[in-house]
Amino acid sequence: MNFTQKYAKEMAEYDKMEKDFIDDDLIWKQLNEASTPSKEDVRRVLKKAEQCVRLEPEETAILIQNQDPETIEEMYQLAYQLKHEVYADRLVFFAPLYCSDECVNRCRYCGFRCDNGVMKRKTLSLEEVAEETKVMIEEGQKRTILVYGESPNTQVDYMVDTVKTVYNTKTEHGEIRRANINCAPLRADEFAKLKDIGIGTVQVFQETYHHDTYRYMHPKETMKGHYRWRLYSMDRAMEGGVDDMGLGVLFGLYDWRFEVMGLLYHTIHLEEKFNGVGPHTISFPRVTFANATPLSRELKYKVSDEDFKKLVAIIRLSVPYTGMICTAREPKEVRDQVIPLGVSQIDAGTRIGVGAYAKSKKANQLNDSEQFTIHDDNSLDDVVKTVCETGEIPSFCTACYRAGRTGEEFMKVAKSKFVHNYCIPNAMFTLKEYILDYATEDTAKIANSVIEKHLAKLKDKPYYEQVANGLKRIEAGERDVKF
């Protein structure tokens, strides 16, 4: 069978649908009707957002179209407040692990596209996956997301084998405790295989929700050329038992205002269909330069830094309980500006090429085969130090996944704002591990002061002694203490 026809039967079923849950005309109608919101309109929406409930599209449209500096600042302040009420001061760290850049698709913006002749293609063997994982562990990583091109060599069984390899790889300082996946759309039974091996979050980015733009960016005859097969990926993940989902848009392919509305409509669809379970995370990377890919430099809908700040805050206000991921595509100065606007996760110490972690350890070789450009290439230790200097607490926590707080259980503690009672103790535990096992002297000093500050805040909590004792156990040599 031609690989591009693998899911032809299932795709044909989606073609029979009269419509999907993204209505382009309706979205633009809502945006146009909100084109000149008053201060009172904006403040009415913010009043609702304070309650940590999801906004309706008409309400989000008002925030998107708001051009008033005074109420935009109020939006920023509330986004900061909501993030800290839900997740407190913690910022989760992870790093991607690229397993393959072989791909049958021809996405016009992507360095991995199959007609990019300058790419040197490679799919990691399981031994090479283990080597990459060891380097990541020895740098201090505890969480990763595995990334694959879409090809006959990287189907679900390969994904299963690579995840198992990551989990089975240990060093003197421990292991990767949670592996997430960014993958191509799968059938429900294929997602079930990932669930069976203990996968964390599954990400399938729509890239763009605008139908015509999607068709232009992803040629029809390719695997990725079917809009609805991709759009309903998270439905099939839920049906396969994977109840921890990550949505994402590649900002710059189409108008950012439409894309934010698309993310909200996707959230609404999932919550209505799956008993209130929406995305665990939303990612919002901007298009960056890809090697030998002119479109990545010629964007009609390039998102300015100011609009980027605004869209980050609006996503936090619209879906206040979701995790929000800001990637290393953004320069450090931009990340520093948007983290206070609702970001709860970042990648750090990132290398995005296939085999790039091991290669970076060999005579400082640079990777020659990257999907796109990253702009924050600081080391993990540098980023940990920088975040500690802001008063936030870096976290490598994986406790929710392993305690079964996913899907409906996670939504309960997130929507009630209770989840921070888990987040802060586990952030302290995992940061203490990092300090003892990996941190430079300067980073250790400031990170210890952050832990002391957060421990002092727990003095009146009934679990204070449990947290204090957990820190002592870690100092005594115990690892993987969880709250």
C-alpha positions as CSV (number, residue, x, y, z in Angstrom):
1,M,0.0,0.0,0.0
2,N,1.2,3.5,-0.8
3,F,2.0,5.1,2.6
4,T,0.1,8.3,1.7
5,Q,-3.0,6.1,1.3
6,K,-2.6,4.4,4.7
7,Y,-5.6,6.1,6.3
8,A,-7.6,6.7,3.1
9,K,-10.7,4.7,4.3
10,E,-10.9,6.6,7.6
11,M,-10.3,9.9,5.8
12,A,-13.1,9.2,3.5
13,E,-15.5,9.0,6.4
14,Y,-14.6,12.6,7.4
15,D,-15.3,13.7,3.8
16,K,-18.9,12.6,4.3
17,M,-19.4,15.2,7.1
18,E,-21.5,18.2,6.1
19,K,-19.2,20.5,8.1
20,D,-16.7,20.4,10.9
21,F,-16.6,22.5,14.1
22,I,-14.5,25.3,12.5
23,D,-16.8,27.7,10.7
24,D,-14.5,30.2,9.0
25,D,-17.4,32.6,8.1
26,L,-18.8,32.5,11.6
27,I,-15.4,33.3,13.2
28,W,-14.9,36.3,11.0
29,K,-18.5,37.4,11.7
30,Q,-17.7,37.3,15.4
31,L,-14.5,39.2,15.0
32,N,-16.0,41.8,12.8
33,E,-19.0,42.4,15.2
34,A,-16.5,43.0,18.0
35,S,-14.3,45.4,15.9
36,T,-14.7,48.4,18.2
37,P,-15.3,47.1,21.8
38,S,-15.7,49.7,24.5
39,K,-13.9,49.7,27.8
40,E,-17.1,48.4,29.4
41,D,-17.3,45.5,26.9
42,V,-13.7,44.5,27.7
43,R,-14.1,44.8,31.5
44,R,-17.3,42.8,31.4
45,V,-15.4,39.9,29.7
46,L,-12.5,40.3,32.2
47,K,-15.0,40.1,35.1
48,K,-16.1,36.7,33.8
49,A,-12.5,35.5,33.2
50,E,-11.7,36.3,36.9
51,Q,-13.9,33.3,37.7
52,C,-11.5,30.9,36.0
53,V,-14.1,29.7,33.5
54,R,-13.7,29.3,29.7
55,L,-14.8,32.2,27.7
56,E,-17.3,32.0,24.8
57,P,-16.1,32.9,21.3
58,E,-18.0,36.2,21.2
59,E,-16.2,37.2,24.5
60,T,-12.7,36.2,23.2
61,A,-13.4,38.2,20.0
62,I,-13.9,41.3,22.2
63,L,-10.5,40.8,23.8
64,I,-8.8,40.1,20.4
65,Q,-10.2,43.3,18.9
66,N,-9.5,45.5,21.9
67,Q,-7.0,48.3,20.9
68,D,-7.3,50.4,24.1
69,P,-3.9,50.6,25.9
70,E,-5.6,50.9,29.3
71,T,-7.7,47.8,29.1
72,I,-5.0,45.9,27.3
73,E,-2.8,46.4,30.4
74,E,-5.7,45.2,32.5
75,M,-5.8,42.1,30.3
76,Y,-2.1,41.5,31.0
77,Q,-2.5,42.0,34.7
78,L,-5.4,39.5,34.9
79,A,-3.6,36.9,32.7
80,Y,-0.7,37.1,35.2
81,Q,-3.1,36.8,38.1
82,L,-5.0,33.8,36.7
83,K,-1.8,31.9,35.9
84,H,-0.6,32.3,39.5
85,E,-3.9,31.4,41.0
86,V,-4.1,28.2,39.1
87,Y,-0.4,27.1,38.9
88,A,1.2,29.5,41.4
89,D,4.8,30.6,40.7
90,R,6.1,27.4,39.1
91,L,7.3,27.1,35.5
92,V,7.7,23.6,34.1
93,F,10.8,22.7,32.1
94,F,11.1,20.1,29.4
95,A,13.2,19.5,26.2
96,P,12.3,18.0,22.8
97,L,14.0,14.8,21.5
98,Y,13.9,14.6,17.7
99,C,13.8,11.0,16.6
100,S,13.5,11.4,12.8
101,D,13.4,14.0,10.1
102,E,12.2,11.7,7.4
103,C,8.9,12.9,6.1
104,V,6.6,12.3,3.1
105,N,4.8,15.7,3.5
106,R,5.5,18.9,1.6
107,C,4.4,21.5,4.1
108,R,5.5,24.8,2.5
109,Y,6.9,26.3,5.7
110,C,8.8,23.3,7.1
111,G,12.5,22.4,6.7
112,F,11.6,18.6,7.0
113,R,9.4,18.6,3.9
114,C,10.3,15.8,1.5
115,D,11.2,18.1,-1.4
116,N,13.9,20.0,0.6
117,G,17.0,18.6,-1.1
118,V,19.5,20.2,1.3
119,M,18.3,18.1,4.3
120,K,20.4,15.1,5.4
121,R,17.7,12.7,6.5
122,K,18.1,10.4,9.5
123,T,15.9,8.2,11.7
124,L,17.5,7.3,15.0
125,S,18.1,3.7,15.9
126,L,17.0,2.7,19.4
127,E,20.7,2.7,20.5
128,E,20.9,6.3,19.3
129,V,17.7,7.2,21.1
130,A,19.3,5.9,24.3
131,E,22.4,7.9,23.6
132,E,20.4,11.1,23.2
133,T,18.4,10.3,26.3
134,K,21.6,9.8,28.4
135,V,22.9,13.2,27.3
136,M,19.6,14.9,28.3
137,I,19.5,13.2,31.7
138,E,23.1,14.2,32.4
139,E,22.1,17.8,31.7
140,G,19.3,17.6,34.2
141,Q,16.2,16.9,32.1
142,K,13.4,14.9,33.5
143,R,10.7,15.6,30.9
144,T,10.8,15.3,27.2
145,I,8.6,15.4,24.1
146,L,9.5,13.0,21.3
147,V,9.2,14.5,17.8
148,Y,8.9,12.5,14.5
149,G,8.6,13.2,10.8
150,E,5.8,11.4,9.1
151,S,7.2,8.5,7.1
152,P,7.0,4.7,6.8
153,N,9.9,4.4,9.2
154,T,8.2,6.3,12.0
155,Q,4.8,4.7,12.4
156,V,3.3,3.9,15.7
157,D,5.4,0.8,16.5
158,Y,8.5,2.8,16.1
159,M,7.0,5.5,18.4
160,V,6.3,2.8,21.0
161,D,9.8,1.4,20.8
162,T,11.4,4.9,21.2
163,V,9.2,5.7,24.2
164,K,10.1,2.4,25.8
165,T,13.8,3.1,25.1
166,V,13.6,6.6,26.7
167,Y,11.9,5.1,29.9
168,N,14.4,2.2,30.1
169,T,17.5,4.5,29.8
170,K,19.1,5.2,33.2
171,T,22.2,7.0,34.4
172,E,23.8,7.6,37.7
173,H,21.6,10.7,38.2
174,G,18.3,9.1,37.2
175,E,16.0,9.0,34.2
176,I,13.5,10.7,32.1
177,R,10.3,10.4,34.1
178,R,7.7,11.4,31.5
179,A,7.8,11.3,27.7
180,N,5.2,13.1,25.7
181,I,4.8,12.9,21.9
182,N,4.4,15.3,19.1
183,C,3.2,13.1,16.3
184,A,1.2,12.8,13.1
185,P,-2.5,11.9,13.3
186,L,-3.2,8.3,14.3
187,R,-6.2,5.9,14.5
188,A,-7.8,5.4,18.0
189,D,-6.2,1.9,18.2
190,E,-2.8,3.3,17.5
191,F,-3.2,6.0,20.2
192,A,-4.2,3.1,22.5
193,K,-0.8,1.6,22.0
194,L,0.8,4.8,23.2
195,K,-1.5,4.9,26.2
196,D,-0.4,1.3,27.1
197,I,3.2,2.3,27.4
198,G,2.6,5.2,29.7
199,I,2.7,8.1,27.3
200,G,2.0,11.6,28.8
201,T,0.6,14.3,26.6
202,V,0.0,13.7,22.9
203,Q,0.3,16.8,20.7
204,V,-1.1,17.1,17.2
205,F,-0.9,20.7,16.1
206,Q,-3.5,21.8,13.6
207,E,-0.9,24.4,12.3
208,T,-3.7,26.6,11.0
209,Y,-7.4,26.3,11.5
210,H,-8.2,28.3,8.3
211,H,-9.5,25.9,5.7
212,D,-8.1,27.6,2.6
213,T,-4.7,28.3,4.2
214,Y,-4.5,24.7,5.4
215,R,-5.1,23.5,1.9
216,Y,-2.5,25.8,0.4
217,M,0.2,24.9,3.0
218,H,-0.4,21.2,2.9
219,P,-0.8,19.8,-0.7
220,K,-3.8,17.5,-1.0
221,E,-2.0,14.4,-2.2
222,T,0.2,14.3,0.9
223,M,-0.5,12.6,4.2
224,K,-1.0,15.9,5.9
225,G,-3.2,17.2,3.2
226,H,-6.5,16.1,4.9
227,Y,-7.7,18.9,7.1
228,R,-10.3,16.9,9.1
229,W,-8.2,13.8,9.6
230,R,-5.9,16.2,11.5
231,L,-8.6,18.3,13.1
232,Y,-10.2,15.2,14.8
233,S,-6.9,13.7,16.0
234,M,-7.6,14.5,19.6
235,D,-11.1,12.9,19.4
236,R,-9.4,9.7,18.3
237,A,-6.7,10.1,21.1
238,M,-9.5,10.3,23.7
239,E,-11.3,7.3,22.2
240,G,-7.9,5.4,22.4
241,G,-7.6,6.3,26.1
242,V,-5.1,9.1,25.8
243,D,-6.9,11.8,27.9
244,D,-4.0,14.3,28.1
245,M,-4.0,16.4,24.9
246,G,-2.0,19.3,23.5
247,L,-3.3,21.7,20.9
248,G,-1.2,24.1,18.9
249,V,-1.1,26.6,16.1
250,L,1.9,27.8,14.1
251,F,1.4,31.5,14.2
252,G,2.2,33.3,11.0
253,L,0.5,31.1,8.5
254,Y,-2.7,33.0,8.8
255,D,-4.2,35.9,10.7
256,W,-3.4,35.4,14.4
257,R,-6.9,36.6,15.5
258,F,-8.6,33.8,13.5
259,E,-6.2,31.2,14.9
260,V,-6.9,32.1,18.5
261,M,-10.5,31.7,17.8
262,G,-9.8,28.3,16.2
263,L,-8.0,27.2,19.4
264,L,-11.0,28.2,21.5
265,Y,-13.4,26.4,19.2
266,H,-11.3,23.3,19.3
267,T,-11.3,23.5,23.1
268,I,-15.1,23.9,23.2
269,H,-15.5,20.9,20.9
270,L,-13.4,18.7,23.1
271,E,-15.0,19.8,26.3
272,E,-18.6,19.3,25.0
273,K,-17.8,15.9,23.6
274,F,-15.6,14.5,26.5
275,N,-17.3,15.5,29.7
276,G,-15.4,18.8,30.2
277,V,-12.0,17.5,29.2
278,G,-10.2,20.0,27.0
279,P,-6.6,20.4,26.2
280,H,-4.0,20.0,29.0
281,T,-1.7,22.3,27.0
282,I,-1.9,24.9,24.3
283,S,1.3,25.8,22.3
284,F,1.7,29.0,20.3
285,P,5.0,28.9,18.4
286,R,5.6,31.5,15.7
287,V,7.0,30.6,12.3
288,T,10.8,30.9,12.3
289,F,13.3,30.5,9.4
290,A,13.7,27.0,8.0
291,N,16.6,26.1,5.9
292,A,15.9,26.3,2.1
293,T,12.3,27.3,2.8
294,P,11.6,30.7,1.4
295,L,8.0,30.9,2.7
296,S,9.3,30.9,6.3
297,R,10.9,34.3,5.5
298,E,8.0,35.7,3.4
299,L,5.1,35.6,5.7
300,K,2.1,37.7,4.9
301,Y,0.7,37.1,8.4
302,K,3.9,37.6,10.4
303,V,3.0,38.2,14.1
304,S,4.7,41.2,15.7
305,D,6.1,41.0,19.2
306,E,3.3,43.2,20.5
307,D,0.6,41.1,19.0
308,F,2.4,38.0,20.3
309,K,2.2,39.3,23.8
310,K,-1.5,40.0,23.3
311,L,-2.4,36.6,21.9
312,V,-0.6,34.9,24.8
313,A,-2.6,36.8,27.4
314,I,-5.9,36.2,25.5
315,I,-5.3,32.4,25.4
316,R,-4.7,32.5,29.2
317,L,-7.9,34.5,29.7
318,S,-10.0,32.4,27.3
319,V,-8.9,29.0,28.7
320,P,-7.6,30.0,32.1
321,Y,-6.9,26.5,33.5
322,T,-4.9,25.1,30.6
323,G,-1.1,24.7,30.5
324,M,0.5,27.2,28.1
325,I,3.8,26.4,26.4
326,C,6.2,29.0,25.1
327,T,9.0,27.4,23.0
328,A,12.6,28.2,22.4
329,R,11.7,29.6,18.9
330,E,11.2,32.8,20.8
331,P,14.3,35.0,21.8
332,K,15.0,35.2,25.5
333,E,13.9,38.8,25.6
334,V,10.5,37.9,24.2
335,R,10.1,34.9,26.5
336,D,10.9,37.1,29.4
337,Q,8.0,39.4,28.4
338,V,5.4,36.7,27.8
339,I,6.1,34.4,30.7
340,P,4.3,36.8,33.1
341,L,1.3,36.8,30.7
342,G,0.2,33.2,31.4
343,V,3.0,30.8,30.3
344,S,3.3,27.7,32.5
345,Q,5.8,25.6,30.5
346,I,9.0,26.2,28.5
347,D,11.6,24.1,26.9
348,A,15.2,24.8,27.8
349,G,18.6,23.4,26.8
350,T,16.9,22.6,23.5
351,R,18.5,21.0,20.5
352,I,16.1,20.3,17.7
353,G,18.1,18.3,15.2
354,V,18.0,14.5,14.9
355,G,20.9,13.3,17.0
356,A,21.7,16.8,18.1
357,Y,22.2,16.1,21.8
358,A,24.9,13.6,21.3
359,K,26.4,15.6,18.5
360,S,26.7,18.7,20.7
361,K,29.0,16.7,23.0
362,K,31.3,15.7,20.2
363,A,33.8,18.5,19.5
364,N,31.1,21.1,19.7
365,Q,29.6,20.0,16.4
366,L,26.5,21.9,15.2
367,N,23.6,20.2,13.8
368,D,23.2,20.6,10.0
369,S,19.6,19.3,9.7
370,E,17.1,21.3,11.7
371,Q,13.3,21.7,11.1
372,F,13.4,25.4,12.0
373,T,15.5,28.0,13.9
374,I,15.5,28.4,17.6
375,H,16.3,31.8,19.2
376,D,16.8,30.8,22.8
377,D,19.8,28.5,22.8
378,N,20.9,29.1,26.4
379,S,21.9,26.1,28.4
380,L,19.4,24.5,30.8
381,D,21.4,25.8,33.8
382,D,21.4,29.3,32.4
383,V,17.6,29.2,32.0
384,V,17.1,27.7,35.5
385,K,19.1,30.6,36.9
386,T,17.3,33.2,34.9
387,V,13.9,32.0,36.0
388,C,15.0,31.8,39.6
389,E,16.1,35.4,39.4
390,T,12.5,36.4,38.5
391,G,11.2,34.7,41.7
392,E,9.5,32.0,39.8
393,I,10.4,28.4,40.7
394,P,11.6,26.0,37.9
395,S,9.9,22.6,38.0
396,F,10.7,19.3,36.5
397,C,7.6,17.7,38.0
398,T,5.9,14.7,36.5
399,A,3.8,13.7,39.5
400,C,0.4,14.4,38.0
401,Y,0.9,12.0,35.1
402,R,2.2,9.2,37.4
403,A,-0.5,9.8,40.0
404,G,-3.3,9.5,37.4
405,R,-4.2,13.2,37.5
406,T,-4.8,13.4,33.8
407,G,-7.9,14.1,31.7
408,E,-11.0,14.6,33.8
409,E,-9.0,14.3,37.1
410,F,-6.6,17.0,36.0
411,M,-9.4,19.3,34.8
412,K,-11.0,19.0,38.3
413,V,-8.0,20.3,40.1
414,A,-7.0,22.8,37.4
415,K,-10.5,24.4,37.0
416,S,-10.9,24.6,40.8
417,K,-7.4,26.3,41.1
418,F,-6.4,23.5,43.5
419,V,-3.6,22.1,41.3
420,H,-1.1,24.6,42.6
421,N,-1.1,22.8,46.0
422,Y,0.6,19.9,44.1
423,C,2.6,22.1,41.8
424,I,4.7,24.1,44.3
425,P,5.8,21.2,46.6
426,N,6.7,19.1,43.6
427,A,8.5,22.0,42.0
428,M,10.6,22.4,45.1
429,F,11.4,18.7,45.2
430,T,12.5,18.5,41.6
431,L,14.5,21.8,41.8
432,K,16.3,20.5,44.9
433,E,17.3,17.4,42.9
434,Y,18.6,19.6,40.1
435,I,20.6,21.7,42.5
436,L,22.3,18.7,44.1
437,D,22.9,16.7,40.9
438,Y,23.5,19.3,38.1
439,A,23.5,23.0,39.0
440,T,26.5,25.3,38.8
441,E,27.5,27.1,42.0
442,D,25.8,30.4,41.1
443,T,22.6,28.7,40.0
444,A,22.5,26.5,43.1
445,K,22.8,29.5,45.4
446,I,19.9,31.4,43.9
447,A,17.8,28.3,43.4
448,N,18.2,27.3,47.1
449,S,17.0,30.8,48.1
450,V,13.9,30.4,45.9
451,I,13.1,27.1,47.6
452,E,13.6,28.7,51.0
453,K,11.2,31.5,50.0
454,H,8.5,29.1,48.8
455,L,8.9,26.8,51.8
456,A,8.4,29.8,54.1
457,K,5.1,30.5,52.3
458,L,3.8,27.1,53.3
459,K,4.3,27.6,57.0
460,D,0.6,27.7,57.6
461,K,-0.3,24.8,55.3
462,P,-1.2,21.5,56.9
463,Y,1.4,19.8,54.6
464,Y,4.3,22.0,55.6
465,E,6.1,19.3,57.6
466,Q,5.6,16.8,54.8
467,V,7.3,19.2,52.3
468,A,10.1,20.1,54.6
469,N,10.8,16.4,55.3
470,G,10.7,15.7,51.6
471,L,13.4,18.2,51.0
472,K,15.5,16.7,53.8
473,R,15.1,13.3,52.3
474,I,16.4,14.6,48.9
475,E,19.4,16.2,50.6
476,A,20.1,12.9,52.2
477,G,20.3,11.2,48.8
478,E,16.8,10.0,48.1
479,R,15.4,10.8,44.6
480,D,12.0,11.0,43.0
481,V,10.2,12.2,46.1
482,K,6.6,13.1,45.1
483,F,3.9,15.1,46.8
